[in-house]
Amino acid sequence: MKEYKQLHDLNVFQPMKMKDIPIEERDKVLRLITLIKEKRTGQIKGRACADGRPQRAYISREEATSPTVSFESLITSMMIDAYENCDVATADVAGTFLKGDMDDFVMAKLMNEEVDIMRRVEPKYRDYVIRGKNGRKILLMKLNKALYGCMKSAIIWYETFVTTPKDLGFKLNPYDPCVANLKANGKQLTIACYVDDTKISHEEPRVVTWLLNQL
């Protein structure tokens, strides 16, 4: 319930009726999969993702590839941090891909128990429920956000994320687009990102804290 409520609250998708879905898109509907895992703390966590495997037929690897910080860049920045005695912070972004807007027309379907959960989250969804083969309940949803599992979600997230450092005046490293630098109080402020994980370093802890708050 908590996972599906988050998807609803963040406007991740919108329900659609079959008649409103373009004919050419009806065979491209992705199945929504719900995973359950137990964290080290014992907490049970739900994670909804799309089964994006069918997209391989019409989305090339080049279109879907997202840059991540290279091993060499990461090690080099850590050596600089140690030499300059920098303050270092690592952090991740909650609900990562859901921060990026889906730029393609992508449909996902919920089935049976998943449909029941969404109807409990928001009763209006019941008006869009249809019956499939063998009487299965189906809810068709258009994705507004880059849901985890879709092939282009990672590159959409990267393009969304780098707008913040750029807006703050950071310059992307010409050799590694996942490393960016900014002069702050006369010293180098560096951010390196690997999907939703970031490493931030500067000689002054308050500068690192400032960037964390900005992100």
N, C-alpha and C positions, 0 to 999 in steps of 0.2 A: 504493500500500500504506500509506504513512504517513497519508494523509488518511482512508482507510477504517478504519485501526486507531484513529485518534483518535475517530471516530464510535462505534466499538465500545467503547473504553475509557471514554468519557463517557456511555455508556448512552443514546445518542441514539435508538435504536430497538430494538424487540424483534421477532423473527420470529413470524409467525402462519400458521396453516394456513387454507385457504379456508373450511373448515367452521366455523371459529371467528369469522369476520368477519360481522357483521350484514349481512343481505341488502341493506338500504338504503344501506350504505356501500360495496358492491362496485363500484358505478359511479363512485365518487368517488376511486378510487385514483390518486395522483399519480405521474408518472414521475420517477425520480431521475436527474439529469443530472450528469455529471462533466466539469468544465472543466479544461483544462491551460493554464497561462500561464508565460511566462518573465519573471522579475523583472529589474529594472535591474542587479542583481548577477550575472545569468546563471543564477541558481538556478531550477530548474523546480519549480513548485508546483501541486498538485492542489486542486481545490475542488469539493466535492459540494453540490448544491443541488436543491431540489424545483421542478418545473415547476408553479407554483401557479395558472396561468391558468384551469384548470377551476373553481377556487373562486370566481371572479367571478360564477358563476351562482347561488350561494347565500350568499355573504358580502358584505354591503354595504360600500361605501367607508367609511361612518361607523364600522363595527365594526373596520375594519382600519387606520384612519388613526392614525399616531403623531406626537406633537409633536416638533419639532426647534427648536433655538435660532433665533430670528429674526435677520435681518441687522442690524436696529436694535439689538437687545440685544448682539450680538457687538461692533459698532463702539463702542457706548457703554461697554461693559466695557473695551475696549482703550484708550479715551481715559482712563478712570479709572486703569487700570494705568500708563499713561505719566505722568499727572499726579502720582500718588502714588509713582512709581518702584518699582512692585511687582516682586517676583520672579514670573515666569510659566513655567508648564510646560504642555506639551501631551502627551497620551498616548492610546493606544487600548487597547481590551480584546481580548485574544486569544480567538478562538472565541466571538465576541460572542453571537449568538443561541442558541448551545448552552448558555448559562447559564440560559435561561428554560425553564420547564416548559410543554409544550404543554397547553392547557386544553380542546382539542376532540379528538374521535376522528378522527385523520387517518392514512390509510394511504399508503405509498409502495411502489413496486416497483422492484427492480433487475433488469436483464436481461443475459443472456449473459456478456460479459467481467466486468461488475460483479459478477455472482453468483460467478464463479470467484475474484475477488479476496476477497470476503467469506468464502468457504470457506477460503481460505488464512489469513485473519486469525483465524477461529474455525471449526474443523471441524464444530461442532454445527449450523451453518447448513445443512449438506447435507441434513439430515432434513426441511427445509422447502421444498426446491426442487421446483417443479412444471414441467410442460411446457405451453407455450402453443401458439398457432397456429404452424404451420411448424416445430414442434419447439424453439422458443426456450425457454431456461431462464429461469425467473422466480422471484424471491424476494420475498415480500410481507412488509413490515415496518410495524409500528405506531410512529408517532413519539412518543417520550417528551419530546423537546426541540423548541424552536422553530427548526427547520431553516430556513436561508436559502432564500427563494423562496416559502414559504408566506405567504399574505396577512396573517395576523395575527402573524407573527413579530416585526415591528418594534414593535408596541404591547406585545406580551408582554415584549420586551426592555426597553422603557422602564419598564414597571411593575416589572420585576425590578431594574433599575439604581437607580431613585430610592429604593428601600428603604434602601440604604446611607447616602446623605447624610441621609435622614430619621432613621435610627437614631443618627446622630452628632450630631443636634440642628440640622441645617440647616433653614431655612425656604424653601420654594419661592416664587419671585417671583409675586405675584398676576397680573402682566401677561404673564409668560412662564414656563410650567412647566418649561422646560429650563434655567433659571437658579436657583441656590440660594445662600443666604448664611448665614454663621455668624460670630459675633464670636469671634475667637481672639486672645488676648493684647491685647485692647482694640482690635484692628483688624479690618477686614472681610476674611473669607476667602470667595472667590467661585469657584463651579464652574459652567461652562456646558457643555452636552453637545449634540452633533449625532450621533445614533445611537450609534456606538461611540467617537467621538472626543470628548475632553474638554479644556477649557482651565481651568486652575486658577491663581489669583493671590492673593498676600498680600504684605505688605511684608517679611515674614521668610521667607527660603528654607527654613528648617527646618520651618516650618508647612506649606509647600507639599509638602515631602518627606513629612511625616507623612500628609497626605491621600492622596498617591499610594500610600503603603504600605497605607493603609486600603482603598482601592479595589482 
